[in-house]
Amino acid sequence: MVDNDFLYSIDLFSELEDRQITLIQGLLKEGKYKKGELIIQEGIIGGALFIIVTGKVRIHLKFDEETIELAKLGLGDFVGEMSLIDDHGAAATVEAHEATDVLILSREDFKALLSSSTELSAKLWESLARNLNDKIRKTDDLVKAYYGLNKA
């Protein structure tokens, strides 16, 4: 299992206190994916957050029968956060770009964390909102770039 310093390095957990990190650490499960294995599949309803401990993942989606790469992520990045919030299918596929180890926080455990403390809940929601806002801005830039390239 990873230490508290690693969890503090994750944006989602960076503002938490030691006792809160310890609580989260106790809920995390370990997962291992081989190169090419799908961690999240576009259109399929997920149920967990995945924190990358080692390796890299590739995020891509299908658009007009093309596969469009959105990002490559590595150590300390996380994916699947939308599945903590709703029951919609994943917006993109997350594939292990190389052998990848992850920590997994299930939706059920996330909801239990939120119920355990209003202070912890507020910190997690604020961090999650900041992260999603950043991802929306990056996606907006990608859409603008794609549209600009195909407009000509």
C-alpha positions in Angstrom: 0.0 0.0 0.0 1.2 3.5 -0.7 2.2 6.0 2.0 0.5 9.2 3.0 3.0 11.4 1.1 1.9 9.8 -2.2 -1.8 10.4 -1.4 -1.0 14.1 -0.4 0.5 14.5 -3.9 -2.8 13.7 -5.5 -4.7 16.9 -6.2 -8.0 15.4 -4.9 -6.4 14.7 -1.5 -3.8 17.5 -1.2 -5.9 19.7 1.2 -6.8 16.9 3.6 -5.5 16.3 7.1 -3.5 13.2 8.3 -6.5 11.5 9.8 -8.6 12.0 6.7 -5.8 10.6 4.5 -5.5 7.6 6.8 -9.2 7.0 6.5 -9.0 7.1 2.7 -5.9 4.9 2.6 -7.9 2.2 4.4 -10.6 2.2 1.7 -8.3 2.0 -1.4 -7.9 -1.3 -3.2 -5.0 -2.1 -5.5 -5.4 -3.0 -9.2 -3.0 -4.1 -11.9 -3.4 -3.7 -15.7 -1.3 -5.0 -18.5 -0.4 -2.9 -21.5 -3.5 -2.6 -23.7 -6.0 -3.6 -21.0 -9.0 -1.3 -20.6 -9.5 0.3 -17.3 -12.6 2.3 -18.3 -14.6 1.7 -21.4 -16.4 4.5 -23.3 -20.1 4.2 -22.9 -20.0 1.7 -20.0 -21.2 2.8 -16.5 -18.3 2.8 -14.1 -18.2 2.8 -10.4 -14.7 3.8 -9.2 -11.9 6.3 -9.2 -8.5 5.0 -10.4 -5.3 6.7 -9.1 -2.2 5.8 -11.2 0.7 4.6 -9.0 3.0 3.3 -11.7 2.7 3.2 -15.5 0.8 5.3 -18.0 -2.7 5.3 -19.4 -4.0 6.6 -22.7 -7.4 8.3 -22.8 -9.2 8.1 -26.1 -12.7 8.2 -27.7 -14.4 7.3 -30.9 -15.7 10.2 -33.0 -16.9 9.8 -36.6 -15.3 6.3 -36.7 -11.9 7.8 -35.7 -10.1 7.2 -32.5 -9.1 10.5 -31.0 -6.5 10.6 -28.2 -7.4 13.1 -25.5 -4.5 12.6 -23.1 -1.8 10.4 -21.6 -1.6 10.3 -17.9 0.8 8.9 -15.4 2.0 8.8 -11.8 -0.4 10.6 -9.4 -3.1 11.3 -12.0 -6.5 9.9 -11.6 -9.5 8.9 -13.9 -13.0 7.8 -13.3 -14.0 10.6 -11.1 -17.3 11.2 -13.0 -18.4 7.7 -12.0 -18.3 8.8 -8.4 -21.0 11.3 -9.2 -23.4 9.8 -11.6 -24.5 6.6 -13.4 -23.8 7.7 -17.0 -21.6 5.8 -19.3 -18.0 6.8 -19.5 -17.2 9.7 -21.9 -13.9 8.1 -23.0 -11.9 4.9 -22.9 -8.9 4.6 -20.5 -6.4 2.1 -21.6 -3.2 1.0 -20.0 -0.5 2.4 -22.3 2.1 0.2 -20.4 1.8 -2.0 -17.4 0.0 0.1 -14.8 -0.7 -0.2 -11.1 -3.6 1.8 -9.7 -5.4 2.5 -6.4 -9.2 2.1 -6.6 -11.8 4.0 -4.6 -15.3 2.6 -5.2 -18.3 4.8 -5.5 -19.8 3.2 -2.4 -16.6 4.0 -0.4 -16.6 7.5 -1.7 -20.2 8.1 -0.6 -19.3 6.6 2.8 -16.4 9.1 3.1 -18.8 12.0 2.2 -21.2 10.9 4.9 -18.5 10.5 7.5 -17.7 14.2 7.9 -19.0 17.4 6.6 -15.5 18.9 6.6 -14.1 16.0 4.6 -17.1 16.1 2.3 -16.6 19.8 1.6 -12.9 19.4 0.9 -13.4 16.4 -1.4 -16.2 18.2 -3.4 -14.1 21.3 -3.8 -11.1 19.4 -5.0 -13.3 17.3 -7.4 -15.0 20.5 -8.7 -11.6 22.1 -9.3 -10.3 19.0 -11.2 -13.4 18.7 -13.3 -13.3 22.4 -14.2 -9.7 22.0 -15.3 -10.6 19.0 -17.5 -13.6 20.8 -19.0 -11.3 23.7 -20.0 -8.7 21.3 -21.5 -11.5 19.5 -23.4 -12.9 22.8 -24.7 -9.4 23.7 -26.0 -9.2 20.3 -27.8 -12.6 20.9 -29.4 -11.6 24.3 -30.5 -8.4 23.0 -32.0 -10.2 20.1 -33.7 -12.8 22.4 -35.1 -10.2 24.9 -36.3 -8.2 22.2 -38.1 -11.3 20.8 -39.8 -12.8 24.1 -40.7 -10.3 24.9 -43.4 
